[in-house]
Amino acid sequence: RKKKEVSEIKFKFRVRWADLDPNGHMRHTAYNDYCAQARLMYFEEISMPFHKLLEMNVGPILFREETRFYKEIRMNEEFEVGFTISRLRRDCSKWSFRHNIYTKDGDLSAKVDVDGAWLDILKRRTTIPPAELSEILVDSIKSEDFEWIPDKKKNKHSV
């Protein structure tokens, strides 16, 4: 039998009172908050907890966060947040992560795409992550439409 490939890793949550909007469903920014938590949980799952990133003097920064909504989630409902890498530069300096958010019935509730990079915490500049982190990212779960981010093009003014 062929082994079924894992298409994404999922984390379970439950909607809290503080997550609701006046319409009684999960507010738009709560989706983004749960995705941020899922990213931290993912990195812990792959033996790269946040304190280890800080010891390496790198941290994730976001450039773009886009959310598409499909189905509401209401108070106290359980839901899952999926994680995959949808884009990655070969040196792992830049990345895009995708989060699919599912209702308790498994229906797609929202899709969140984030683009980011690694920040050298001491120099306060984007950087190529340490080899240990890069290797983990290259081997991580990729989305079905995964693509490599082209390398930077040097222009005539580059040093």
Residue pairs with C-beta under 8 A, 6 or more apart in sequence:
6 141
7 84
7 141
7 144
8 82
8 83
8 84
8 98
8 100
8 141
8 143
9 42
9 45
9 82
9 83
9 84
9 141
10 80
10 81
10 82
10 83
10 102
11 37
11 38
11 41
11 42
11 80
11 81
11 83
12 78
12 79
12 80
13 34
13 37
13 78
13 79
13 80
13 81
14 76
14 77
14 78
14 79
15 26
15 30
15 73
15 74
15 75
15 76
15 77
15 79
17 75
18 30
19 26
19 27
19 30
19 33
20 26
20 27
20 75
21 27
21 28
24 74
24 75
25 72
25 73
25 74
25 75
26 72
26 73
26 74
28 67
28 69
31 67
31 69
31 101
31 110
31 112
32 65
32 67
32 112
34 79
34 81
34 101
35 81
35 99
35 101
35 112
35 114
37 81
38 81
38 82
38 83
38 99
39 60
39 83
39 97
39 99
39 114
40 50
42 83
43 49
43 50
43 53
44 50
46 136
46 140
47 136
48 132
48 133
48 136
53 59
53 60
53 133
54 121
56 129
56 130
56 132
56 133
57 120
57 121
57 122
58 118
58 119
58 120
58 121
58 127
58 129
58 130
58 133
59 118
59 119
59 121
60 116
60 117
60 118
60 119
61 116
61 117
61 118
61 119
61 126
62 114
62 115
62 116
63 115
63 116
63 117
64 113
64 114
64 115
65 112
65 113
65 114
65 115
66 112
66 113
66 114
67 110
67 111
67 112
68 110
68 111
68 112
69 109
69 110
70 107
70 108
70 109
70 110
70 111
71 103
71 107
71 108
71 109
71 110
72 109
73 79
73 101
73 103
73 109
77 103
77 104
78 104
79 101
79 102
79 103
79 104
79 109
80 101
80 102
81 99
81 100
81 101
81 102
82 98
82 99
82 100
82 101
82 102
83 97
83 98
83 99
83 141
84 97
84 98
84 141
84 142
84 143
84 146
85 95
85 96
85 97
85 98
85 137
85 140
85 141
85 142
85 143
85 146
86 96
86 97
86 98
86 113
86 142
86 143
86 145
86 146
86 147
87 94
87 95
87 96
87 115
87 146
87 147
87 148
87 149
88 94
88 95
88 96
88 137
88 138
88 142
88 146
88 148
88 149
89 95
89 148
89 149
89 150
89 151
90 148
90 149
90 151
91 128
91 134
91 151
92 118
92 128
92 129
92 133
92 134
92 137
92 138
93 117
93 118
93 126
93 127
93 128
93 129
94 115
94 116
94 117
94 126
94 149
95 115
95 116
95 117
95 137
95 149
96 113
96 114
96 115
96 116
96 149
97 113
97 114
97 116
98 111
98 112
98 113
98 143
99 111
99 112
99 113
99 114
100 108
100 110
100 111
101 108
101 109
101 110
101 111
101 112
102 108
102 109
103 109
117 126
118 126
118 127
118 128
118 129
118 133
119 125
119 126
119 127
120 126
120 127
128 134
129 137
